[in-house]
Amino acid sequence: MKSWRISSIRRGNSPLLAILCGLVILSALLSMCLGAVAVPPRDILPALLGDGTGSAAQIVRYARLPRTCGCLLAGAALAVSGTLIQSVLGNPLAAPNIIGVSSGAGLAAALCGALAPSVSLALPTAAFAGALLGVLLVLFIAEKTGASKLTLVLAGVAVSGMFSAGIDTVVTFVPDALAGYSDFRIGGLANLSMSRIIPAFWVILIAFILAFSLAGELDILILGTDTAQSLGLRAKPLRLILLTLAAALAGAAVSFSGLIGFVGLIVPHIMRRLIGEDSRPLLAGCALGGAVCLTLCDLLARLLFAPYELPVGIVLSLAGGPFFIWLLIRQRGGRVHD
C-alpha cells in the first residue's frame, strides 16, 4: 500500500460519524442564525415550516436556507470528489481544483450561460461534462507520459490554466454568461436560490449512491491495478466509472458555488487520519466533514469583516494554500515519484 496511505483501518467509526452528523446540524443552525442580521434559534423552525411572517422568517427562507443548503451540498460533493480522485489516481496531491476538474466545469458552465442561459437543467449537465473532460485530459497526459505524481499535478495546473483562460474569453465576449463572475471565479455562495441548487442536488445524490455502492470495489482498486486484476476486478473500466462520478460531483457543485478550492484536498486528508482507508466510512466521513468545513468557512467569511462579506473561496485559499505546500514538503525525497 502507498506510503501516504494509513495502513491500519480503524474500526468502530460509528461514534465519529455520529459526532460529524451533530457538527453538520450545529453548523447549519449557526449558518441560519448568524450574519449581518442575527436570527434567534427559536425563530428558525417556525420560519422553515412557513409559520413565521416577520423579517426574520423572510431572511431565513429566502437568504439563509438556500445558502446553508448550498454550503452543505457543495462541501459534501467536493470532499467526496477529492477522495475518489486521490484514491483512484493514488495521488495525495490531487483534488478537483488542482488537476483541472473544477475549472473544466467552470468553462462548460460559462459556455452554457452564454449559449443556453434559460435551460435550468443544462448548467449542471454542462458542468459535469466539463469536469469529466478535465479529469480525462489529465489522466490521458499521465498515462501517455508515464508521469510521476508531481508531474500529474503540474499537468493538472496547466490544464486548469487553459480552462481558466477559456472562461475569461467567454466572459469577455458575453459578460452576462456568468452571474456574479468575480464570486464565481473565487468561489462564493451568496445570492443562491433553491431553484439553482435543486438540479445539482439530484446529480449529487445519484453520484453519492453510486459511489457508496462501489466502495467495496474501490477498496480493492487502491491495492494496485495488478492486484485488483488478479482478484478478478476490471480495473480500467472501474477507474473510469469512479472518475466519472468524481467529475459529476465536482461539476454539480461548481454549477452553483463557483470555483471553490481546497475542500477536496483538505477534508479527505483529515478524514483518512481519523477514519482510515476503509472506503465506505471514509466516503461518509468526507461527505459530512466537507459539509461542515464549507459551511463553517462560509460563516467565517460572513462574520470576519461584517457587515462586509468575503467570498468563501478566499478563506479556503488562505487555509488550503499552506496545506498544499505542507503536502509538497511532506512528499520529500523519492516518495513523490511513487
C-alpha positions in Angstrom: 0.0 0.0 0.0 1.3 3.5 -0.8 3.3 5.3 1.8 0.9 8.2 2.1 -2.0 5.9 3.0 -2.7 4.9 6.6 -2.1 1.2 6.8 -4.4 0.3 9.7 -8.1 0.6 9.0 -9.7 1.9 12.1 -12.7 0.1 13.4 -15.7 1.5 15.4 -16.2 4.6 13.3 -19.8 5.0 14.2 -19.2 7.4 17.2 -17.1 9.6 15.0 -19.7 9.6 12.2 -22.4 10.4 14.8 -20.2 13.4 16.0 -19.8 14.6 12.4 -23.6 14.4 12.0 -24.0 16.5 15.1 -21.5 19.0 13.7 -23.4 19.2 10.4 -26.6 20.1 12.3 -24.8 22.6 14.5 -23.0 24.3 11.6 -26.3 24.5 9.7 -28.0 26.1 12.6 -25.2 28.6 13.1 -25.3 29.4 9.4 -29.0 30.2 9.5 -28.8 32.2 12.8 -25.7 34.3 12.3 -25.0 37.0 9.7 -25.5 40.8 9.2 -28.8 40.3 10.9 -28.9 37.8 13.8 -31.9 35.4 13.9 -32.7 33.8 17.3 -32.6 30.0 17.2 -36.2 29.8 18.4 -37.3 31.5 15.1 -35.6 29.1 12.8 -38.1 26.2 12.9 -41.2 28.3 12.5 -39.6 30.0 9.6 -38.7 26.7 7.9 -42.2 25.4 8.5 -43.7 28.5 6.9 -45.3 29.8 10.1 -43.2 32.9 10.6 -44.3 36.1 8.9 -41.7 38.7 10.1 -38.5 39.9 8.6 -36.6 37.1 10.4 -38.7 34.5 8.7 -38.1 36.1 5.3 -34.3 36.2 5.9 -34.3 32.5 6.8 -36.4 31.2 4.0 -35.1 33.3 1.1 -31.4 34.0 2.1 -30.1 31.8 4.8 -31.8 28.5 3.9 -30.6 28.4 0.2 -27.1 29.5 1.3 -26.9 26.9 4.0 -28.2 24.1 1.8 -25.7 25.2 -0.9 -22.8 25.0 1.6 -23.7 21.6 2.9 -24.3 20.2 -0.6 -21.2 21.7 -2.3 -18.9 20.8 0.6 -20.0 17.2 0.7 -19.8 16.9 -3.1 -16.3 18.4 -3.4 -14.9 16.4 -0.5 -16.2 13.1 -1.8 -15.0 14.0 -5.3 -11.5 14.7 -3.9 -11.5 11.4 -2.1 -12.4 9.5 -5.2 -9.8 11.3 -7.3 -7.0 10.7 -4.7 -7.9 7.0 -4.3 -8.2 6.2 -8.0 -5.1 8.1 -9.0 -3.2 7.1 -5.9 -2.1 10.7 -5.5 -2.4 12.6 -2.3 -1.8 15.9 -4.1 -4.8 15.5 -6.4 -8.0 17.5 -5.8 -10.8 18.8 -8.1 -9.4 22.4 -8.2 -5.8 21.3 -8.6 -6.0 18.9 -11.6 -8.4 20.9 -13.7 -11.7 19.3 -12.8 -13.3 22.4 -11.3 -12.0 24.8 -14.0 -13.3 22.4 -16.7 -16.7 22.5 -15.1 -16.4 26.3 -14.9 -15.6 26.7 -18.6 -18.6 24.5 -19.5 -20.8 26.5 -17.2 -19.7 29.7 -18.8 -20.4 28.3 -22.3 -23.8 27.1 -21.1 -24.6 30.5 -19.7 -23.7 32.1 -23.0 -25.5 29.7 -25.3 -28.4 28.3 -23.2 -29.0 30.6 -20.2 -32.7 29.8 -19.8 -32.4 26.0 -19.6 -32.2 25.1 -15.9 -31.0 21.6 -16.3 -28.4 22.5 -18.8 -26.0 24.1 -16.3 -25.3 21.1 -14.1 -25.1 18.8 -17.1 -22.6 21.1 -18.9 -20.6 21.5 -15.7 -20.4 17.7 -15.4 -19.2 17.3 -19.0 -16.6 20.0 -18.5 -15.4 18.4 -15.2 -15.2 15.0 -16.9 -13.2 16.5 -19.8 -10.7 17.9 -17.3 -10.1 14.7 -15.4 -9.9 12.6 -18.6 -7.4 15.0 -20.2 -5.1 15.0 -17.1 -5.4 11.2 -16.9 -4.6 10.9 -20.6 -1.5 13.0 -20.2 -0.4 10.9 -17.2 -0.8 7.6 -19.0 0.9 8.8 -22.2 3.9 10.2 -20.4 4.2 7.7 -17.5 4.1 10.8 -15.3 5.1 10.8 -11.7 2.7 12.1 -9.1 4.2 15.6 -9.1 4.1 15.7 -12.9 0.4 14.7 -12.8 -0.3 17.7 -10.6 1.7 20.0 -12.9 -0.2 18.8 -15.9 -3.4 19.5 -14.0 -2.3 23.0 -13.2 -1.5 23.6 -16.9 -4.9 22.2 -17.9 -6.6 24.3 -15.3 -4.8 27.4 -16.6 -6.1 26.7 -20.1 -9.6 26.2 -18.9 -9.5 29.4 -16.9 -8.3 31.3 -20.0 -11.3 29.9 -21.8 -13.6 31.1 -19.0 -12.1 34.6 -19.3 -12.6 34.5 -23.1 -16.2 33.6 -22.9 -17.0 36.3 -20.3 -15.1 38.9 -22.3 -17.4 38.3 -25.3 -20.6 37.5 -23.3 -20.3 39.4 -20.0 -23.6 38.0 -18.7 -22.6 34.4 -19.3 -21.8 34.0 -15.6 -23.9 35.9 -13.0 -21.5 37.4 -10.3 -18.4 36.5 -12.3 -16.0 37.6 -9.6 -17.6 35.5 -7.0 -17.8 32.6 -9.4 -14.0 32.7 -10.1 -13.2 32.9 -6.4 -16.0 30.7 -5.2 -19.0 32.1 -3.3 -22.4 31.1 -2.2 -24.1 34.5 -1.8 -27.5 35.2 -3.5 -28.3 31.5 -4.0 -31.8 30.3 -4.7 -33.3 26.9 -4.2 -34.1 26.7 -7.9 -30.3 26.9 -8.7 -29.5 24.2 -6.2 -32.2 21.6 -6.9 -31.0 20.4 -10.4 -27.4 19.9 -8.9 -28.9 18.2 -5.9 -30.2 15.3 -8.0 -26.9 14.8 -9.8 -25.0 14.8 -6.5 -27.5 12.4 -4.9 -27.2 9.9 -7.7 -23.4 10.2 -7.7 -23.3 9.6 -3.9 -25.4 6.5 -4.2 -23.3 5.0 -7.0 -20.0 5.9 -5.2 -21.1 4.2 -2.0 -22.3 1.2 -3.9 -18.8 0.8 -5.4 -17.0 1.3 -2.1 -16.0 -2.4 -1.9 -14.5 -2.3 -5.4 -12.7 0.9 -4.5 -11.1 -0.9 -1.6 -9.7 -3.5 -4.0 -8.6 -0.9 -6.6 -6.4 1.1 -4.2 -4.3 -2.1 -3.6 -3.0 -1.6 -7.2 -4.1 -2.3 -10.7 -2.2 -5.7 -10.9 -3.6 -6.9 -7.6 -7.1 -5.8 -8.5 -7.0 -7.6 -11.8 -5.6 -10.7 -10.2 -8.7 -10.7 -7.9 -11.0 -10.5 -10.9 -11.7 -6.8 -10.9 -11.8 -4.9 -14.2 -9.6 -2.1 -13.1 -9.6 0.3 -16.0 -13.4 0.4 -16.5 -13.8 0.9 -12.7 -11.3 3.7 -12.7 -13.2 5.4 -15.5 -16.6 5.0 -13.7 -15.2 6.3 -10.4 -13.6 9.3 -12.1 -16.8 10.0 -13.9 -18.6 10.1 -10.5 -15.9 12.4 -9.1 -16.5 14.7 -12.1 -20.2 14.6 -11.7 -19.9 15.6 -8.0 -17.4 18.4 -8.7 -19.3 19.7 -11.8 -22.6 19.8 -10.0 -21.0 21.7 -7.1 -19.3 24.2 -9.4 -22.6 24.9 -11.2 -24.0 26.8 -8.2 -21.0 27.5 -6.0 -18.3 28.6 -8.4 -14.6 27.5 -8.4 -14.3 26.8 -4.7 -11.0 25.2 -4.0 -9.2 23.0 -1.5 -12.2 21.4 0.2 -11.5 18.3 -1.9 -7.9 18.4 -0.8 -8.1 19.2 2.9 -11.1 17.2 4.1 -10.0 13.8 2.6 -6.6 14.0 4.3 -8.2 14.8 7.7 -10.8 12.1 7.4 -8.2 9.5 6.4 -6.3 10.2 9.6 -9.5 10.0 11.7 -11.2 7.1 9.9 -8.7 5.1 7.9 -8.8 3.8 4.4 -12.0 1.7 4.5 -13.8 3.3 1.6 -17.4 3.2 2.8 -16.9 5.0 6.2 -14.3 7.2 4.6 -16.7 8.4 1.9 -19.4 9.0 4.6 -16.9 10.9 6.8 -15.8 13.0 3.9 -19.3 13.9 2.9 -20.1 15.0 6.4 -16.7 16.7 7.0 -16.9 18.5 3.7 -20.4 19.8 4.6 -19.1 21.1 8.0 -15.9 22.6 6.5 -17.6 24.6 3.8 -20.5 25.8 6.0 -18.2 27.0 8.8 -15.8 28.7 6.3 -18.7 30.4 4.7 -19.9 31.6 8.1 -16.4 32.9 8.9 -16.4 34.7 5.6 -19.6 36.4 6.5 -18.6 37.4 10.0 -14.9 38.2 9.7 -15.4 41.7 8.4 -19.2 42.1 9.0 -21.2 43.8 7.6 -18.9 43.2 4.6 -18.5 39.7 3.3 -15.6 37.8 1.8 -16.2 35.2 -0.8 -15.7 31.9 0.9 -13.1 30.9 -1.7 -10.7 33.4 -0.2 -11.0 31.9 3.2 -10.4 28.4 1.8 -7.5 29.5 -0.3 -5.8 31.1 2.7 -6.1 27.8 4.5 -5.6 25.5 1.6 -2.6 27.1 0.1 -0.3 26.5 3.1 -1.8 23.0 3.5 -0.9 22.1 -0.1 2.6 23.5 0.4 2.9 21.3 3.5 1.9 18.3 1.5 4.5 19.0 -1.1 7.2 19.3 1.6 5.9 16.1 3.2 6.3 14.2 -0.1 10.1 14.6 0.2 12.8 12.6 -1.5 11.6 9.9 -3.9 8.2 9.5 -2.3 6.6 12.0 -4.6 7.5 9.8 -7.6 6.0 6.6 -6.3 
